[in-house]
Amino acid sequence: MQILRAAEKLFADTGYEATTFAAIADELGIHQPGIFYYFPDKQSLYRAMLDHVLAHATDAALEVIQDETQSPEMRLFRTIDVWIDCVSRRPTIARLLLQEAGTRTAIEGRARPERILGDQYSEAISQALSEYAGAPVDALDVLHYQATNMGSTICFFSQSAVSRTKLSTSEIFDDRAIARHKEFARESIKAMLGVIRKRARAQRKRAGGNADG
C-alpha cells in the first residue's frame, strides 16, 4: 500500500513526533482526507506501518526458531542470520526501531528487544534456550539473547546515528561487511549460550546436592 510505504520512509527518516499526515500526503501527492479514509489518526497508521514492515522478519524468524528438525543451538544461530538478512534488505527497520527507542511517546513499545518480533517469537526463543541449557531459563536470558542479536544489528545498520565512524552506505551494506557482522553476532551469542549452560549445570549440581542432603 502506497500510504504505508510513504509512512515507513518518513517515520524512519524523521521519527514519530516529527512526521505529520500533511508530510505523508505531500510525499504521495494527495490530500490528507485520502489518508484519513484508511487511518483515523497517526497512531493507527504507525501501528499498521510497523506491523507491515516487520511482518516478513517475524514470519521468517518464527519458521527458523520453530524448526524442530534442527538442534536448539542451530535454531538460535540461524535466527541471527535471518534477522540480519531482513534488516540488511530493508534498512528502514533499523532506523524505525532506533527512532522508536528514543521517542518519548513510546507508541508501540516494539523497540524493546523482546517485543520486536512479537510474543510468540519470544516464547520460542525461551524454549530453544531452555532446551539448549537443559534447564528452564528466565525472561532475563531471553532479553539478553534478543538484545545481543537484534540490538547490535539495529545499531550496525544505523551506524550514522550511533557512531562517529564515517562509513558510506555502500560500505555498511557490502556483502563482506554483513558477513563480518554475522560472524561477530554469532560469537557474541555463542559466549552468551556458554554462560547460560554453565549456570544451568551449576544449578542442577546444587539441586542434586540438596537432594542428597
N, C-alpha and C positions, 0 to 999 in steps of 0.2 A: 504494500500500500504506500502510495507516494507520501501521504501525510506522515506516516511512521518513519519513513526514510529521511524526510526533511527534519523531523523532530530529533531523530537519532544524531544527525550531523550537528545541529545547533546545541542540543543538550551536551554532547560530547565536547564541543568547542568552547562553549561559554558557561556551562553549568545550569543547574535547575533554576536558580533565582533570577539569572540574567536573561533566560530565554522566555520570550513572550509569544502569544498567539499571533501578534502583529508581525513579529520577525519570521515566524514559520510561514504565515500567509505570504509575506514578501518573497521568501525563498521559493515558494511554489507558484507565485504569480497569480494567487487567487485572493478572494475576500475572506475575512475572518469567519463569517457565518458558514462558509464551506467546511471549516474545521469544527465549529460548534455543533454542526449537524451530527457528527460522529462522536465527539468528545465534549461533554458539558463543561469541563474545566481542565486546567493544566495538570492537575494531579492524576486524573483518569487517563489523560494522554501519556503522561510519563510512565505510569504503570504498564499500559499496553505496549508502549515502545520498548521498555526494559524486558518485558516478557518475550516480546518478538525477537529482540536481539540475542537473548540468552537461550532461546528455545533449542537451537541446534546443539549448542555446547552441553546443555542439560541432557538431551537425548543421547548424544554420543558418549558422555561420561557415564551415564546410567548403564548403557549397553556394555561397557567395558567392566565397570566395577561389579556388575551383577552376573558376569560370565563365570559360572561355577565350574566350567571345564578348565579354567586356569587356577593356579595356586593363588592364595591371598596375596603373597608377595608380588607376583606378576601382575595381578589386577591393580594393586596400589601403584606400581611403577608405570603401568600403561596409562593410567589416568593422568599422569604427569604429561605424557606426550599429547594426549587428547586435548587437554586444557591449553597447552602451549600452541598447538596447531590451530585451535579455534581462535585464539586471540591474535595470532600472527596473521590469520586470514581476514580477521575483522577487528582491526586495532581500535575501533571506537569502543569496544568492550572495555579495554583497559582505561581509556580516558573517562568513560561514563562512570565506572566504579571508583576511579580516583576522585572524580568530581563529587560523587555522592558521599564518599568518605569524609570530605571536607565541608559539606554543606551543613548549615545549622538546622535546616528543617528536617533532615533525616527522613525524607518522604517515605521510602520503602524499606530501609534497613537492609537492602540487598548487598551493600558494600561490606557487611560483616562476612568474613570468610565462610562461616558455617551456613550462610543464607544464600550465597551467590547462585548455587545450582539447586537450591531447594532442600526441604527436609528429607525427602526420600533418598536423595544422594547422600546426605549426612549420615542417615541411618545405615546405608550400605557401606560407607566408609568405616563406621563404627564396627560393623560386623566383620569386615575384612581385617581390620586391625586386631580385633579380638581373636579371630581365627589364627592370625599370624603369631600373636603373642602367646596363645594357648591359655588365655585368661581374659575376662572382661576388661575393657578399657573404659575410661570415663570421658565425659564431654570435653575435658581439657585436652586430652590426647587427640581427639577428633579435630578440635580447633587448631592445635599445633600443626597437625598434618595439612589441613586446608590453608592455614596462614602461610606455611612454608611453601607449599605448592603454588597456590593462587596469588598470594601477596607478592611473591618475588617476580612472578610473571607480569602482574599489573604494573609494578614499578619498572621492570625491564623495558616494556613496550611504551611506557610513558616517561622515558628517561629524561626528557627535557624539563619535566615538571619536578623531578626528584633528585636530579644530579647536575653538577656543573660540567659533566662530560659533554664535549661538543662533538657528538657523532651525528652524521647525517641519517635521514630516514632510511636511505638505501643501505647504509652500513648496519643499522639495527635489524632490518628485515632481510638481510643477506642470509642465505642458507647456512653458511658457516657460523654466523653469529647465533642463529636459532639453535643449531646443533650444539654449540658450546653452552648455551643457556640450559638446554635439556640435560646435558652432562652434569652441570653444576646442581641443577634441581634434583636429579636422581641421587647424587652424592649426599646432598642435604637430607633427603628423605631416608636414604639408607642409614645414615647416622642416627636419625630420629627413631627409626624402627628398631635399631640395635638397643637404644636406651629403653624403649618400651618393653622389648622382650626380656632384657636383663632385669628390669623392675618386676615383671611378671614372675620370672623364675625365683627371685628373692622372696616375693610374696608367697609363692607356693611352698618354698622351703620353710618359711616362718610358720605357715599354716600347718605343715607336716610336723614341725617340732612341737607346736602347741597341742596337736592331736596326740602325739606320743606321750606328752607330759600329762 
